[in-house]
Amino acid sequence: MDATSQRFLMCRPTYFAVDYAINPWMDPTAPVDTELAVRQWEQLRQVYRELGHTVEEIPPVPGLPDMVFAANGGTVIDGRAMAVQFRDPQRADEAPAYRAWFEAAGFEMSDPKHVNEGEGDILLAGDLLLAGTGFRTAHASHAQLQEVFGYPVISLQLVDPRFYHLDTALTVLDERTVAYLPEAFSAGSQAALRRLFPDAVHATIADAEVLGLNAVSDGRHVVLPVQATGLAAQLRDRGYQTIGVDLSELRKAGGGPKCCTLRLRQGKAGK
């Protein structure tokens, strides 16, 4: 297994809070420790740096507590960035902030025609774009993704509101392998995943419930929530090296390592 050096975009959770509820994880009445969230986020960033990856940062904006979840800020493949349109008004102002960053960084831009929440629901697996729908990203956006990026799009229907984004129910381990929670998908989507990825790792509900599938892989190392012990063991059995991180404070808003991490693909996809 070969690790691929990657470039990531992250956003410090300076203004992290749970002031509203737009997914089942969020409880505005529960206490949130923003300083702890920042320390946990810094640990994740340090792990990436120690693995040799490049981490760039977008400045956080006051009043946007979910901006830390950079994966929702866009989709970047082959030097082209597709901006986002959030379903919920509470996150709407994140979209122009991320778009401005992509433009300033020199990416060729495309704007969404439909609700599209970036890499939260759009995952590149080899030469396929796996695109989630059901809760956030509109199914109508999948056709535009194919036109913008030129990769075949596989639509996947999510059915459990706890796993409201594709990246909470499935992680891409390398160009040929994924891990996912079967019961998070419709029957037809489960059948499609079995055909496409017959050697996939099937996660348990216990590991999914600690957002174990909200993981980041460079092809060899898999960074995932430290609480997902069963999934980590499965991955090690397959030859991957796992690195557990504690993002329990950010999980109060429904986020894990992948939610905090947007991959910036400059050249050929996957490189």
C-alpha positions as CSV (number, residue, x, y, z in Angstrom):
1,M,0.0,0.0,0.0
2,D,1.4,3.4,-1.1
3,A,0.6,6.6,0.8
4,T,-0.1,9.6,-1.4
5,S,1.0,13.0,-0.3
6,Q,-2.1,15.2,0.0
7,R,-3.0,18.9,0.3
8,F,-5.8,19.7,2.7
9,L,-7.9,22.7,3.5
10,M,-9.0,23.2,7.1
11,C,-10.7,25.8,9.2
12,R,-9.9,26.4,12.9
13,P,-13.0,26.0,15.1
14,T,-12.5,29.4,16.8
15,Y,-16.2,30.1,16.8
16,F,-17.4,26.5,17.2
17,A,-20.7,26.2,19.0
18,V,-24.0,24.2,18.8
19,D,-26.5,27.1,18.5
20,Y,-29.0,25.3,16.4
21,A,-30.0,21.7,15.4
22,I,-29.8,20.8,11.7
23,N,-28.9,17.1,12.2
24,P,-29.7,14.5,14.9
25,W,-26.3,14.9,16.6
26,M,-26.9,18.6,17.5
27,D,-28.4,19.6,20.9
28,P,-28.2,23.3,21.6
29,T,-29.0,22.7,25.2
30,A,-25.9,20.6,25.8
31,P,-22.7,22.3,26.9
32,V,-19.9,22.8,24.3
33,D,-16.2,23.4,25.2
34,T,-14.9,25.5,22.3
35,E,-11.3,25.5,23.7
36,L,-11.4,21.7,23.8
37,A,-12.7,21.6,20.2
38,V,-9.8,23.8,19.1
39,R,-7.2,21.5,20.9
40,Q,-8.7,18.4,19.3
41,W,-8.7,20.1,15.9
42,E,-5.1,21.1,16.3
43,Q,-4.2,17.4,17.1
44,L,-5.8,16.4,13.8
45,R,-3.9,19.0,11.9
46,Q,-0.7,17.9,13.6
47,V,-1.3,14.3,12.6
48,Y,-1.7,15.3,8.9
49,R,1.6,17.3,9.1
50,E,3.4,14.4,10.7
51,L,2.2,12.2,7.8
52,G,3.8,14.6,5.4
53,H,0.6,16.2,4.1
54,T,0.2,19.9,3.4
55,V,-2.4,21.7,5.4
56,E,-3.8,25.1,4.3
57,E,-6.2,27.1,6.4
58,I,-9.2,29.3,5.6
59,P,-9.9,32.0,8.2
60,P,-12.9,31.3,10.4
61,V,-15.8,33.8,10.2
62,P,-17.6,34.9,13.4
63,G,-21.2,33.7,13.5
64,L,-20.5,30.6,11.4
65,P,-19.9,27.9,14.0
66,D,-20.0,25.0,11.5
67,M,-17.4,26.5,9.2
68,V,-14.9,24.1,10.8
69,F,-16.4,21.4,8.7
70,A,-14.3,22.3,5.6
71,A,-15.3,19.2,3.7
72,N,-18.7,20.9,3.1
73,G,-17.0,23.9,1.5
74,G,-16.6,22.5,-1.9
75,T,-15.4,19.8,-4.2
76,V,-11.9,20.1,-5.8
77,I,-10.7,17.7,-8.5
78,D,-8.1,18.2,-11.2
79,G,-7.6,21.9,-10.3
80,R,-11.2,22.8,-10.6
81,A,-13.4,23.7,-7.6
82,M,-17.1,23.4,-7.5
83,A,-18.7,25.8,-5.0
84,V,-21.5,24.7,-2.7
85,Q,-25.1,25.7,-1.9
86,F,-26.2,24.6,1.6
87,R,-29.6,23.3,2.4
88,D,-29.9,25.1,5.7
89,P,-29.9,28.9,6.0
90,Q,-27.7,28.7,9.1
91,R,-24.8,27.6,7.0
92,A,-25.5,29.6,3.8
93,D,-22.8,32.3,4.5
94,E,-20.1,29.6,4.5
95,A,-20.5,29.1,0.8
96,P,-19.2,32.5,-0.4
97,A,-16.3,32.4,2.1
98,Y,-15.1,29.1,0.7
99,R,-15.7,30.2,-2.9
100,A,-13.6,33.3,-2.3
101,W,-10.8,31.2,-0.9
102,F,-10.8,28.8,-3.9
103,E,-10.8,31.7,-6.4
104,A,-7.9,33.4,-4.6
105,A,-6.0,30.1,-4.6
106,G,-6.3,30.0,-8.4
107,F,-8.8,27.2,-8.8
108,E,-11.0,27.2,-11.9
109,M,-14.5,27.8,-10.5
110,S,-18.0,26.3,-11.1
111,D,-21.1,27.3,-9.3
112,P,-23.8,24.9,-8.2
113,K,-27.3,24.9,-9.8
114,H,-28.8,22.9,-7.0
115,V,-28.2,22.2,-3.3
116,N,-24.7,20.6,-3.1
117,E,-22.7,20.2,0.2
118,G,-19.3,19.4,-1.3
119,E,-17.2,16.5,-0.1
120,G,-19.7,15.8,2.6
121,D,-21.7,14.1,-0.1
122,I,-19.2,13.8,-3.0
123,L,-16.3,11.3,-2.7
124,L,-13.9,10.4,-5.5
125,A,-13.1,6.7,-5.6
126,G,-10.6,5.9,-8.4
127,D,-12.4,7.1,-11.5
128,L,-15.8,7.2,-10.0
129,L,-17.6,10.0,-8.1
130,L,-19.8,8.6,-5.4
131,A,-22.5,11.1,-4.7
132,G,-24.9,10.9,-1.7
133,T,-28.4,12.2,-1.6
134,G,-31.4,11.9,0.6
135,F,-30.8,14.5,3.3
136,R,-28.6,17.3,2.1
137,T,-27.2,17.3,-1.5
138,A,-30.0,17.3,-4.1
139,H,-30.1,14.4,-6.5
140,A,-30.4,16.9,-9.3
141,S,-26.9,18.1,-8.6
142,H,-25.3,14.8,-9.5
143,A,-25.8,15.5,-13.3
144,Q,-23.9,18.8,-12.9
145,L,-21.1,17.1,-11.1
146,Q,-20.6,14.7,-14.0
147,E,-20.6,17.7,-16.5
148,V,-18.2,19.7,-14.4
149,F,-15.6,17.0,-13.6
150,G,-16.1,14.5,-16.3
151,Y,-16.2,11.4,-14.0
152,P,-19.0,8.9,-14.0
153,V,-21.3,9.6,-11.0
154,I,-22.8,6.9,-8.9
155,S,-25.8,8.2,-7.0
156,L,-26.2,6.7,-3.5
157,Q,-29.4,7.1,-1.4
158,L,-28.9,7.7,2.3
159,V,-31.8,6.5,4.5
160,D,-30.7,7.0,8.2
161,P,-30.8,10.7,9.3
162,R,-27.9,10.1,11.7
163,F,-25.7,9.6,8.6
164,Y,-26.9,12.6,6.8
165,H,-23.9,13.1,4.6
166,L,-22.2,10.4,2.6
167,D,-18.9,10.9,4.4
168,T,-20.6,9.8,7.7
169,A,-21.6,6.4,6.1
170,L,-18.7,5.7,3.7
171,T,-15.0,6.3,3.5
172,V,-12.7,5.9,0.5
173,L,-9.6,3.9,1.6
174,D,-7.8,3.8,-1.8
175,E,-8.7,3.9,-5.4
176,R,-10.3,0.4,-5.3
177,T,-11.5,0.0,-1.7
178,V,-14.1,1.6,0.5
179,A,-15.5,1.0,4.0
180,Y,-19.2,1.7,4.6
181,L,-22.2,1.0,6.8
182,P,-24.6,-1.0,4.6
183,E,-27.8,-0.1,6.5
184,A,-27.2,3.6,6.0
185,F,-28.1,3.1,2.3
186,S,-31.2,2.1,0.4
187,A,-31.5,-1.5,-0.9
188,G,-30.7,-0.4,-4.4
189,S,-27.6,1.6,-3.3
190,Q,-26.4,-1.4,-1.2
191,A,-26.6,-3.6,-4.3
192,A,-24.7,-1.0,-6.3
193,L,-22.0,-0.8,-3.7
194,R,-21.7,-4.6,-3.5
195,R,-21.1,-4.7,-7.3
196,L,-18.7,-1.9,-7.4
197,F,-16.7,-2.8,-4.3
198,P,-17.0,-6.5,-3.6
199,D,-14.0,-6.4,-1.2
200,A,-15.3,-3.4,0.8
201,V,-15.0,-3.3,4.6
202,H,-18.4,-3.4,6.2
203,A,-18.5,-1.3,9.4
204,T,-20.7,-2.0,12.4
205,I,-23.4,0.3,13.6
206,A,-21.4,0.8,16.9
207,D,-18.4,2.2,15.0
208,A,-20.6,4.3,12.7
209,E,-22.3,5.8,15.7
210,V,-19.0,7.3,16.8
211,L,-18.5,8.6,13.2
212,G,-15.8,6.0,12.6
213,L,-16.5,6.2,8.9
214,N,-15.8,9.9,8.9
215,A,-12.2,9.0,8.2
216,V,-9.4,10.3,6.0
217,S,-7.1,7.9,4.1
218,D,-3.9,8.6,2.1
219,G,-3.9,5.0,0.8
220,R,-1.9,3.6,3.6
221,H,-2.7,5.6,6.8
222,V,-6.3,6.0,7.9
223,V,-7.1,8.8,10.4
224,L,-10.3,8.0,12.2
225,P,-12.0,8.6,15.5
226,V,-10.2,6.8,18.3
227,Q,-13.5,5.5,19.6
228,A,-14.0,3.4,16.5
229,T,-12.0,0.5,17.8
230,G,-13.7,-2.3,15.8
231,L,-13.3,-0.5,12.5
232,A,-9.7,0.2,13.2
233,A,-9.0,-3.4,13.9
234,Q,-10.7,-4.4,10.6
235,L,-8.6,-1.9,8.7
236,R,-5.4,-3.1,10.3
237,D,-6.3,-6.7,9.3
238,R,-6.5,-5.4,5.7
239,G,-3.0,-3.9,6.0
240,Y,-3.8,-0.2,6.6
241,Q,-2.1,1.7,9.4
242,T,-4.7,3.4,11.6
243,I,-4.3,6.6,13.6
244,G,-7.0,7.4,16.2
245,V,-7.9,10.9,17.0
246,D,-10.4,12.3,19.6
247,L,-12.8,14.8,18.0
248,S,-15.5,14.1,20.5
249,E,-16.3,17.8,21.0
250,L,-16.8,18.4,17.3
251,R,-18.9,15.2,17.2
252,K,-21.5,17.2,19.2
253,A,-22.3,18.9,15.8
254,G,-22.1,15.7,13.8
255,G,-18.5,16.0,12.6
256,G,-15.3,13.9,12.6
257,P,-11.9,14.0,10.9
258,K,-13.3,13.9,7.3
259,C,-15.8,16.7,8.0
260,C,-12.9,18.9,9.1
261,T,-10.8,18.1,6.0
262,L,-11.3,19.1,2.3
263,R,-8.9,17.5,-0.1
264,L,-7.4,19.9,-2.7
265,R,-6.6,17.9,-5.8
266,Q,-4.4,20.0,-8.1
267,G,-3.6,17.7,-10.9
268,K,-4.7,14.3,-12.1
269,A,-7.4,13.0,-9.8
270,G,-6.1,10.8,-7.0
271,K,-2.6,12.5,-7.2
